[in-house]
Amino acid sequence: MTIDLHTHSRVSDGTASPRDLVHAAATAGLDVVALTDHDTTLGWDEAAAAAVDAGIALVRGIEISTRFRGAGVHLLAYLPDASDVPLQEEPGPDRRRP
């Protein structure tokens, strides 16, 4: 089984749409791909539909931008609750409100 658990679409800082990313993963021979865009879950639905079409498994993930002792830290999380209101409302440290 071939798996990539850390990918980004253009919803955050990648270059491909969630759909194109999933199809590229399938073309590359992956069995499972995780969409872990920075601080957003907005690409999940598109990626999930593409995964069905492409015949591969999708792991919904997110790369959460945070800080620890003054340094930027990216935390990968897998299968978070997309309906979690605080998670959806958190802008991330690179997009903090003034």
Backbone as CSV, one residue per row, in Angstrom:
resi,resn,N_x,N_y,N_z,CA_x,CA_y,CA_z,C_x,C_y,C_z
1,MET,0.853,-1.171,0.000,0.000,0.000,0.000,0.900,1.235,0.000
2,THR,0.602,2.178,-0.884,1.378,3.411,-0.996,0.523,4.577,-0.500
3,ILE,1.101,5.351,0.425,0.347,6.393,1.127,1.156,7.688,1.170
4,ASP,0.482,8.820,1.003,1.077,10.134,1.256,0.157,10.849,2.231
5,LEU,0.653,11.133,3.425,-0.166,11.744,4.477,0.098,13.236,4.673
6,HIS,0.701,13.890,3.657,0.982,15.318,3.821,0.993,15.983,2.447
7,THR,-0.176,16.467,2.018,-0.274,17.181,0.747,-1.043,18.482,0.947
8,HIS,-0.777,19.424,0.049,-1.464,20.719,0.083,-2.033,21.029,-1.291
9,SER,-3.260,21.502,-1.315,-3.881,21.958,-2.559,-3.748,23.476,-2.632
10,ARG,-4.232,24.037,-3.723,-4.163,25.492,-3.844,-5.149,26.203,-2.920
11,VAL,-5.957,25.429,-2.186,-6.802,26.032,-1.151,-5.910,26.672,-0.085
12,SER,-4.710,26.130,0.102,-3.739,26.796,0.980,-2.519,27.184,0.144
13,ASP,-1.423,26.463,0.241,-0.214,26.888,-0.472,0.263,25.897,-1.533
14,GLY,-0.608,24.996,-1.980,-0.264,24.081,-3.057,-0.541,24.711,-4.415
15,THR,-0.337,23.939,-5.470,-0.521,24.478,-6.814,-1.705,23.863,-7.560
16,ALA,-2.208,22.736,-7.100,-3.299,22.036,-7.780,-4.587,22.159,-6.977
17,SER,-5.701,22.064,-7.678,-6.991,22.025,-6.985,-7.066,20.727,-6.187
18,PRO,-7.937,20.644,-5.192,-8.081,19.383,-4.463,-8.380,18.209,-5.401
19,ARG,-9.237,18.446,-6.392,-9.574,17.393,-7.363,-8.334,16.941,-8.132
20,ASP,-7.601,17.904,-8.670,-6.417,17.563,-9.458,-5.338,16.903,-8.608
21,LEU,-5.206,17.335,-7.361,-4.233,16.724,-6.461,-4.555,15.245,-6.247
22,VAL,-5.822,14.940,-5.995,-6.230,13.547,-5.770,-6.018,12.717,-7.030
23,HIS,-6.378,13.258,-8.175,-6.188,12.513,-9.422,-4.700,12.306,-9.714
24,ALA,-3.869,13.287,-9.405,-2.420,13.128,-9.580,-1.884,12.052,-8.641
25,ALA,-2.407,11.991,-7.434,-1.997,10.956,-6.480,-2.350,9.571,-7.013
26,ALA,-3.544,9.437,-7.562,-3.958,8.146,-8.130,-3.089,7.777,-9.326
27,THR,-2.815,8.745,-10.182,-1.978,8.508,-11.353,-0.568,8.087,-10.935
28,ALA,-0.092,8.623,-9.822,1.235,8.278,-9.312,1.263,6.909,-8.634
29,GLY,0.094,6.279,-8.498,0.037,4.948,-7.914,-0.253,4.896,-6.430
30,LEU,-0.664,6.024,-5.861,-0.997,6.014,-4.436,-2.322,5.307,-4.196
31,ASP,-2.408,4.639,-3.066,-3.650,4.001,-2.630,-4.423,4.901,-1.673
32,VAL,-3.680,5.742,-0.938,-4.267,6.628,0.073,-3.551,7.969,-0.009
33,VAL,-4.320,9.056,0.063,-3.737,10.390,0.121,-4.473,11.187,1.185
34,ALA,-3.725,11.979,1.931,-4.330,12.880,2.917,-4.238,14.301,2.389
35,LEU,-5.331,15.025,2.453,-5.315,16.448,2.137,-5.144,17.191,3.449
36,THR,-3.999,17.852,3.615,-3.667,18.528,4.874,-3.333,19.998,4.606
37,ASP,-4.275,20.705,4.009,-4.053,22.125,3.739,-3.826,22.881,5.037
38,HIS,-3.138,24.021,4.911,-2.845,24.857,6.073,-4.102,25.551,6.582
39,ASP,-4.465,25.249,7.803,-5.474,26.002,8.555,-6.847,26.077,7.881
40,THR,-7.182,25.086,7.069,-8.494,25.098,6.429,-8.925,23.683,6.049
41,THR,-10.226,23.497,6.038,-10.815,22.230,5.593,-11.616,22.445,4.312
42,LEU,-11.475,23.589,3.681,-12.313,23.952,2.546,-12.152,23.044,1.323
43,GLY,-11.055,22.323,1.204,-10.865,21.446,0.061,-11.347,20.028,0.254
44,TRP,-11.809,19.695,1.447,-12.169,18.303,1.756,-13.268,17.744,0.871
45,ASP,-14.347,18.471,0.671,-15.471,17.927,-0.095,-15.070,17.643,-1.543
46,GLU,-14.359,18.570,-2.151,-13.901,18.380,-3.522,-12.946,17.188,-3.618
47,ALA,-12.035,17.083,-2.657,-11.080,15.967,-2.645,-11.791,14.638,-2.427
48,ALA,-12.801,14.634,-1.563,-13.530,13.391,-1.283,-14.247,12.886,-2.534
49,ALA,-14.878,13.785,-3.266,-15.557,13.385,-4.504,-14.550,12.872,-5.520
50,ALA,-13.412,13.526,-5.620,-12.372,13.096,-6.556,-11.802,11.740,-6.168
51,ALA,-11.674,11.482,-4.878,-11.136,10.197,-4.418,-12.059,9.057,-4.816
52,VAL,-13.358,9.273,-4.738,-14.314,8.253,-5.178,-14.116,7.989,-6.666
53,ASP,-14.032,9.060,-7.451,-13.833,8.932,-8.901,-12.519,8.230,-9.232
54,ALA,-11.474,8.549,-8.467,-10.144,8.018,-8.755,-9.917,6.624,-8.166
55,GLY,-10.792,6.209,-7.268,-10.658,4.886,-6.669,-9.564,4.769,-5.631
56,ILE,-9.292,5.878,-4.938,-8.320,5.824,-3.841,-8.984,6.328,-2.561
57,ALA,-8.338,6.065,-1.447,-8.865,6.493,-0.152,-8.340,7.886,0.180
58,LEU,-9.201,8.705,0.754,-8.827,10.046,1.206,-8.838,10.082,2.724
59,VAL,-7.781,10.637,3.292,-7.732,10.930,4.722,-7.875,12.439,4.841
60,ARG,-8.903,12.866,5.542,-9.099,14.300,5.758,-8.178,14.745,6.886
61,GLY,-7.370,15.745,6.584,-6.431,16.250,7.574,-6.330,17.754,7.492
62,ILE,-5.510,18.304,8.346,-5.279,19.747,8.372,-3.896,19.973,8.974
63,GLU,-3.205,20.959,8.457,-1.931,21.372,9.054,-2.197,22.676,9.793
64,ILE,-2.205,22.591,11.099,-2.559,23.731,11.950,-1.304,24.538,12.248
65,SER,-1.356,25.823,11.929,-0.251,26.726,12.237,-0.413,27.203,13.673
66,THR,0.643,27.060,14.430,0.594,27.457,15.827,1.967,27.996,16.223
67,ARG,2.111,28.391,17.468,3.400,28.889,17.961,3.731,28.172,19.257
68,PHE,5.018,27.923,19.449,5.514,27.312,20.678,6.800,28.022,21.047
69,ARG,6.793,28.650,22.212,7.960,29.395,22.696,8.464,30.394,21.657
70,GLY,7.502,31.067,21.006,7.838,32.115,20.050,8.184,31.636,18.651
71,ALA,8.227,30.346,18.439,8.572,29.817,17.113,7.325,29.245,16.440
72,GLY,7.248,29.407,15.125,6.148,28.834,14.376,6.270,27.316,14.321
73,VAL,5.170,26.649,14.566,5.119,25.190,14.538,3.892,24.771,13.735
74,HIS,4.080,23.807,12.846,2.951,23.267,12.091,2.619,21.898,12.644
75,LEU,1.376,21.724,13.035,0.895,20.494,13.651,-0.043,19.787,12.690
76,LEU,0.314,18.577,12.278,-0.560,17.798,11.404,-1.600,17.075,12.246
77,ALA,-2.848,17.168,11.815,-3.945,16.485,12.495,-4.734,15.720,11.447
78,TYR,-5.133,14.515,11.795,-5.856,13.661,10.871,-7.242,13.339,11.427
79,LEU,-8.228,13.393,10.547,-9.625,13.083,10.859,-10.219,14.003,11.934
80,PRO,-9.895,15.315,11.900,-10.538,16.203,12.868,-12.015,16.371,12.512
81,ASP,-12.771,16.830,13.471,-14.200,17.051,13.301,-14.422,18.334,12.500
82,ALA,-14.870,18.197,11.268,-15.080,19.361,10.402,-16.177,20.275,10.914
83,SER,-17.031,19.804,11.810,-18.100,20.649,12.334,-17.690,21.372,13.622
84,ASP,-16.452,21.205,14.054,-15.971,21.858,15.268,-15.870,23.363,15.020
85,VAL,-16.740,24.125,15.648,-16.819,25.564,15.400,-15.522,26.288,15.745
86,PRO,-14.897,26.072,16.907,-13.640,26.772,17.186,-12.547,26.468,16.148
87,LEU,-12.483,25.244,15.667,-11.490,24.906,14.644,-11.779,25.681,13.359
88,GLN,-13.030,25.752,12.960,-13.395,26.454,11.727,-13.197,27.967,11.846
89,GLU,-13.347,28.516,13.035,-13.245,29.960,13.217,-11.817,30.429,13.477
90,GLU,-10.920,29.541,13.855,-9.542,29.921,14.171,-8.820,30.336,12.896
91,PRO,-8.309,31.571,12.845,-7.693,32.040,11.610,-6.254,31.560,11.413
92,GLY,-5.600,31.006,12.428,-4.197,30.617,12.277,-3.290,31.813,12.475
93,PRO,-2.054,31.616,12.927,-1.175,32.735,13.278,-0.763,33.595,12.094
94,ASP,-0.770,33.051,10.871,-0.400,33.859,9.711,-1.541,34.713,9.222
95,ARG,-2.737,34.497,9.766,-3.912,35.238,9.329,-4.640,35.845,10.524
96,ARG,-3.936,36.113,11.598,-4.562,36.669,12.804,-5.173,38.025,12.505
97,ARG,-6.272,38.272,13.172,-6.907,39.587,13.058,-6.039,40.599,13.787
98,PRO,-5.950,41.833,13.248,-5.131,42.878,13.926,-5.692,43.262,15.269
